[in-house]
């Protein structure tokens, strides 16, 4: 069974066995103990041969060898959870932190996949960022867990603050034109839904939602006499009114913040028309950024259904008829179809954020 008696213990263990064996010989002689004598002989023999039959019988070295190999793959002094999975997703190793803190993970299938080898996982009120690292040669997958609960909460506070500031800035333009703050909230919600229906990722749709309230920020540069005229504007006045799109873009374009970059696009292009007859640059079709095409529908739908100093609110049937007529002219036809097919979602938002 043990034909190949190769070394299966370290020099250190061999020395320790030898010393214990010598001590047992002394005690066996003093106590005249046969059992101690046999134990001493076994220890001295295994120390000399550096081979233990029990290790071989129960594959102890093999198990400890694997564990030591897995430990060698990990950074030293890491106190946070780590899992090692085989190619089928079975757990091969988990450190003490993983055993203690994340008891409900039994295989790789219990964890999210994420993007770019980064995923997020919440357990017992703690939010972990998981970083996956592959060991191609062994077909192993390492999962490193980092507690990012405080960072996530801080980011959410920052996002909430940004949202409040952006809504406030958006409401400045609306207030000057005697429009309500709920207009910018409705436009934000409409834009997000339409973005998701169009196929934009959730993160991008959320970014557009946060940016779209600033679509009319350029109105701060329009004189009150024109902005709040209770009549149809003259040709000259309308030309001045049209400058609010470029003014809004110019105000925001220099920012390096993704939300404000998006807001600059929205402000500059939400009055462009699909057939090229819009302003300020007479862009056509998909030359108009998707953010501008989406916000155009959101803004017009809400504006037509709201009362203004120069008009009464339109009935829903009249609004829908206009969108059908302007499909492919003012508005992106694909977006109009998505809007009409999912009208109930937009009406629910209009009811939730209706003007008091």
N, C-alpha and C positions, 0 to 999 in steps of 0.2 A: 504493500500500500504506500510505503514511503521510500521507494527505491532511490529517488533523487533527493538525498538529504542536503539540499542547498541551504545556505545561510538564510534564516528568516527572522533574525533579531539584530539590533544595533550593537556596536561595541559597548556603549554605555550600559545597555541592559545586560549584556554578557558579564561585565564587571560586577554589576549589582548582584546578579545571580551567584557569582563566584564568592563574593563576600558573605552573602546570606548563607550559602552552602557551608562555608568554613565555620560560621557561627553555629550552625545547626550541628556540625560535627562535634564541636566543643560541648554544646548542651546535651547531645546524645550520649557523649561519654560520661558527663556528670550525672545525668539522670538514668543512664543505662537503658535508653529508650530505643527500641527497634524501629518504631514508626519514624522518629526523628532521624535515625540513621538512614533509612530508605529515602526520606525526603531530601536529606543532604546529598546523597549519592546522585539522585535525579537532577537536583539543581546544579551540582558540580559538572555532571556529564553534559547537560544541555548548555551550560556556560562554556564548556570546552569546545563542544561541537557547534555552538551558536545556532542550534536548531531545536525547536520545541515541537513535539508531536501534537500537542493540543492545538497550537496555532494552525498547524497544517490540517488537522482533523476538522476543525470548525471554521476554517478559512478566515481566521481572525486577521491575519496580516493582509489578506486581500481586501477585507472590508476597511481596515484602517488605512490601507494604501490608497483606496479610492477616496476616502474621506480627506486624507492629506492632500491628494491631488486636487480635489475640488476646492479645498482651502487655499491651495497655492494659486488658484485662479482669482481669488478675491483680494481686495485691498486690505492691508493690515489695519487694525484698530477701528474698523467700521462697526458702529453700534446699531445701524438701521437695518431693516429686513432685507434679505437677499434670498432668492430662489435660483436653483439650477434645474433646468428641464432637459429631458432628452428630446429627440426629434419627433416623438409621438406626443410630447407634452406632459409626460409623466415626471413627477418630482423626483429628482435624484438626490438633492441636497437642499436643506434650508437651515440657515443659521438660527441661533437662539432667539434673536429678535423676531424673526419670521414666525417661529413656533409660538412665541409668546403673544405677539401683537396682531397677527393675521391668521386666525385659526380656521377661517372658512375657505382657504385656497387649497384645493386638493389636486389640481392639475392646471396646465396652462389655459385650458378652456374657461376657467373661472375668472380669468383676467381679460381686460379689454386689449385690443390690438393697437389702437392709436395710429398716428401718422409719424413718419420719419423716426421710427423706433422709440417714440415717446407717447405715453398714455397716462391717463389719470384715473385713480381708483379711490373710492371713498369707503371707509370701514370704521365703525364705532365713532363716528363724528370727526375722524381724521382724514384729510385729503392727502393722498400720496401721488407724487409724480413718479412714474415707472420708466426707467430707461432700460431698454433691451439691448444686450450685446451678444453677438454670436461668437462661438468658437468653432469655425468651419471644420477644422481637422477632426474634431471629436463629435461634430454635429450636436453641439450643446447650445443652449440658450440661457443666458444669465439675465435675471430681472432684478435691478437695483431699485429699491424704494426710498424715496426722500419725502419727508413730511413737509408739505408746502401749504399747510392749512392757513397759516398767518399771511403768507404771500398772496394766496388766492383771495382772502378776505380783504387785504389791503388793496389789491387790484380792483375788486368789486367796489370798494369805497371810492377809488379814483374814478372808475367808470361812471358811478352814480353822480359824482361831483361834476364830471365832464358833461354828462347828460343834462344836468340842471343848468349849467352855464350855457350850453348850446341852446336849450329851450328858451332860456331867458334872452339870449341874443336874437334868436328867431322871433321872439315875441316883440322885440323892440320895433322891428320893421312892421309887424302886423298892427301893433298898437298905434303907430303913427298913421296908418291907413285906416284906423277905426275898425280893425278886424280883431277877432278874439284869439286868446292864447290857445283855445281848443283847436283852432284851425291847424296850427303847426303840429299838435299832437296827433290829429287825425291823419294829416299828410304823412307823418312819420310811420304810423301803423299801416296805412295803405301801401306805402313804399316797401315796407318789409315783407308784407304778404305777397305783393306782386313780384318781388325779387325772388322769393322762395318758389313761387309758382313757375317762374321763368327758368328756374334751375340753378340759380346762384347758391353758393354754399351758405350755410347758416351764419358763419362768421361775417361773410361779406354782406348778407342781408341785414344783419344787426348793425354793421358799420353804416350802411345806407340809412337805416332807421335813425341813427344818431345824428347823421349829417343833414338829412333832408329838411329839418326844421329851419335851416338857415338859407333856404332857397330864395327868399326875398330880402335877405339882409341888405342888399344894395339899395333898398327903398329909403334907407336913412339919408341918402344923398339926393332924394327927390323933394322939391319944394312942396309944402303942405297944400298950397293952392291947387296944385296939379294932383297930388296924391289923394286929396279928399274932395275933389270937385264933384258935386252932386248932379253931374250931367255927362254927356258924352264929350270926350276930350277933342280939342281941335287937332288938326294934323300936326301942328308945331308942338303942341303939348304932348301928344302921343309919342313923338320922336324923343322928347325929353324923358317920358316915362320909360321908354324902351331901354334907356341907358342903365337902368337899375341892374340888369343882368350882367353887363360888363363891369359895373361898379362893384357888385358882389364878388365876382370872380377876382378882380384886382385886389380886393381887401383880403382875400384868403389864400391866394395862389402861392405866396412865399413861405407858407408854413410847411414844416417837415412832418407834422403830425398826420397820420393816415386819415383820421376823421375829418380834419380841416381840409386836407387835400381832396377828399371826397366831396366835402361841402362846396369847395371851389368849383368843381365840375358841375355839381347840381345847380349852383347859383348861375353859372355861366351858360348852361345848356338847357335848362328846363323850359325855355320859350322857343327853342328850335323846333321845327316841324318836319315830319317825316318826308314831305315832298320838297323840302328845301326853301319853303317860303317863310320860315321863322326868323328869329333874330337872337343874338346880334350878328352871327356869322353866316347865316343862311346855310347851315349844314344840312345834309340830306341822308336819309336812310340810316344805315348802321355807322355812318361817319359820326352820327350823334352818339355819344357815350351811352351805354345802357342805363347808367344812373340818371342821365338827363331824360331819356325816353320814359323811364319808369316814373320819375317825379312829375313829368308833364301830365300823365294820366291822373296821378294822385292829386295834384294841385287843382286841375280843372274840374275833376269830379267833385271835390269839396267846395271849390269856389262857386260853381253853378248851383249847388244845393244850399248855399248860405246867402243870407241877406247882406247886401253891401249898401254904401251910401248912394250908389248910382243905380241899384237894381233890387228887385225882389228875388227871393229864392225860387229856383225853378222846381217844378214837379219832377218826380223821378222818371216818369215816362218820357218827358221832354229831354231830360239829360241823356237817357239811354239812346234815344233816337239820334241825338247829336253825335254820340260816340260811334254809332253804326255808320252815319254819314261821313264822319271824319277818319274812318279806318283807312289807313294807307295814305291819307292826306296830312292831317295834323299828327296823327298817332301811329305808332308801330302796330301793324295789323295783328301780329302774333300776341302782343300785349293786350290789345283790345279784346281779342277772343278769350284770353285767359281771364281778363277782368269780367266779361259778361258771363262766362261759364261758372265763375265763382262769386257772383254778385252777393250772395247771402253773407259771405265773410266780410265784405266791405260794408254792407248795411248794418251788420252787428257792431262793427267798430263805430260807425256813425252814430248809432244809438247809445253806445257806451260813453262816447265823448261828446255828446250833443251840447250845444250852447244852452245856457240856463237863461 
